[in-house]
Amino acid sequence: MSDIIIAIIMGAVEGLTEFAPVSSTGHLILTGHLLHFTGDTASTFEVIIQLGSIMAVVVLYWKRLWSLFGFYRDEPKNGPEHLNLLHIIVAAIPATILGLLLHDFIKSVLFSPKTVLIALVAGGILMLFAEWMARRRKSEATNRLSYGQAFVIGLFQCFSLWSGFSRSGSTIAGGIIAGVERKTAAEFSFILAVPMMMGASGLDFLKSLDFLRVSDIPLFVTGFIAAFIVAMLAIVTFMKLLRRFTLVPFAVYRFILAAVFAIYFLI
């Protein structure tokens, strides 16, 4: 299989799964093993295509991102109300600290196919628990995010340091558990992803500079573009799905995916 085809497949997988609660990193690790696309070049490639997904959020939510700095007033009819930069900072603190302290451990221990499969199941269980909590809650979920709720979401985001758990899955589930409306939790998750993913990808990129080669530029550019385009379509589609469905179908998908790959690796 040519490098360009691999780049398109991997970029599409990244864009399709980055903001859905199914774990993009987990899918990339499993897909990379299926395509025999592993090693230092593959790891650097994954960093590049994650930046493509981030750009999709920047393009789709540029008004909201500018409003965080006071440059643009954006109060949508749906989604987080009165959101400001402090919400993002508060939510980013837990995972940032934990990620910096455990970076080497995470990369060496929590990035194997086996740990990904376990995380897929664990993340699915968390999502089912969040939906169970939502059904039992008597009061209405809120569209206005408090700083305390932002911090709780940040704590749940720490689960995403375990590849396969899903950053969007853990933060959306955390938001629901904290009493935030499902769509609001999802949009906050997307916005929070911009600084978190840029920071994590930037750190990984700096550590991958020695593995960059001019000959790999077509591979990286193709993957970046594929991830950007597919991520834009996936975000819009996912937000529409959340108006009709809960996180339960995504949790079931995670269980099925884990079972299929568990059988594949055993065979």
Secondary structure, DSSP 4 states (H G I P E B T S, - for coil): --HHHHHHHHHHHHHHHTTTTT-HHHHHHHHHHHTT--SHHHHHHHHHHHHHHHHHHHHHTHHHHHHHTTSS----SSS-BS--HHHHHHHHHHHHHHHHHSHHHHHHHTTSHHHHHHHHHHHHHHHHHHHHHHHH--SPPBSB--HHHHHHHHHHHGGGGSTTS-HHHHHHHHHHHTTB-HHHHHHHHHHHHHHHHHHHHHHHHHHTGGG--GGGHHHHHHHHHHHHHHHHHHHHHHHHHHTT--SHHHHHHHHHHHHHHHHHHH-
